[in-house]
Amino acid sequence: MADNEPLGLETYKRAFEYLRIGSEAVRKAQEENRRLGIPNAFSRNGRIYYELPNGEITQEDPFKDD
């Protein structure tokens, strides 16, 4: 397939299925972290944020050793 040719429908379907599987895995991992009291890390617009077990969102790294 040449670089300027559109992708086929099956390719889009497969990509969507991979995205669905990945999103579900992330959601389950986040839920387990919350259950275990482990902060969740995520990024928005190139910045790293942490969701603490109490639900607070912060940019301070709760994993660093002080």
VEXBADREN-266528 format. One record per residue (C-alpha): x, y, z; residue number from 1; residue in three letters. Coordinates in steps of 0.001 Angstrom, whole numbers, m for minus. Layout:
<atoms>
         x         y         z     n   res
         X         Y         Z   NUM   ALA
...
</atoms>
This chain:
<atoms>
         x         y         z     n   res
         0         0         0     1   MET
      1402      3380      m964     2   ALA
      1741      6085      1690     3   ASP
     m1005      8216       151     4   ASN
     m3609      5439      m131     5   GLU
     m6428      5406      2448     6   PRO
     m6508      2590      4973     7   LEU
     m9116       m95      4493     8   GLY
    m12180      m581      6652     9   LEU
    m10737     m3727      8264    10   GLU
     m7655     m1787      9366    11   THR
     m9860       815     11067    12   TYR
    m11949     m1921     12713    13   LYS
     m8823     m3642     14020    14   ARG
     m7384      m352     15313    15   ALA
    m10665       445     17086    16   PHE
    m10696     m3012     18703    17   GLU
     m7093     m2543     19933    18   TYR
     m8051       848     21351    19   LEU
    m11071      m675     23115    20   ARG
     m8971     m3470     24629    21   ILE
     m6278     m1047     25772    22   GLY
     m8775      1388     27279    23   SER
    m10481     m1401     29202    24   GLU
     m7132     m2634     30551    25   ALA
     m6196       881     31705    26   VAL
     m9590      1362     33385    27   ARG
     m9224     m1952     35258    28   LYS
     m5669     m1102     36370    29   ALA
     m6813      2308     37638    30   GLN
     m9681       718     39568    31   GLU
     m7299     m1801     41148    32   GLU
     m4859       968     42106    33   ASN
     m7688      2879     43776    34   ARG
     m8749      m251     45651    35   ARG
     m5152      m801     46821    36   LEU
     m4543      2866     47689    37   GLY
     m1928      3374     44957    38   ILE
     m1811      6725     43128    39   PRO
     m2656      6740     39413    40   ASN
      m304      8660     37107    41   ALA
     m1471     10192     33844    42   PHE
      m526     13002     31490    43   SER
     m2451     15876     29960    44   ARG
      m943     18294     27461    45   ASN
      2556     16986     28155    46   GLY
      2314     17396     31942    47   ARG
      2297     14533     34440    48   ILE
      m451     14439     37061    49   TYR
     m1190     12038     39901    50   TYR
     m4559     11015     41250    51   GLU
     m4034     10323     44944    52   LEU
     m6024      7665     46813    53   PRO
     m8236     10407     48327    54   ASN
     m9196     11587     44807    55   GLY
     m6990     14697     44853    56   GLU
     m5156     15533     41622    57   ILE
     m1618     16879     41998    58   THR
      1577     17387     40025    59   GLN
      3745     16446     43019    60   GLU
      5252     13003     42514    61   ASP
      3981     10796     45362    62   PRO
      6441      8064     44365    63   PHE
      9681     10021     44923    64   LYS
     11783      9363     47992    65   ASP
     12181     12432     50193    66   ASP
</atoms>
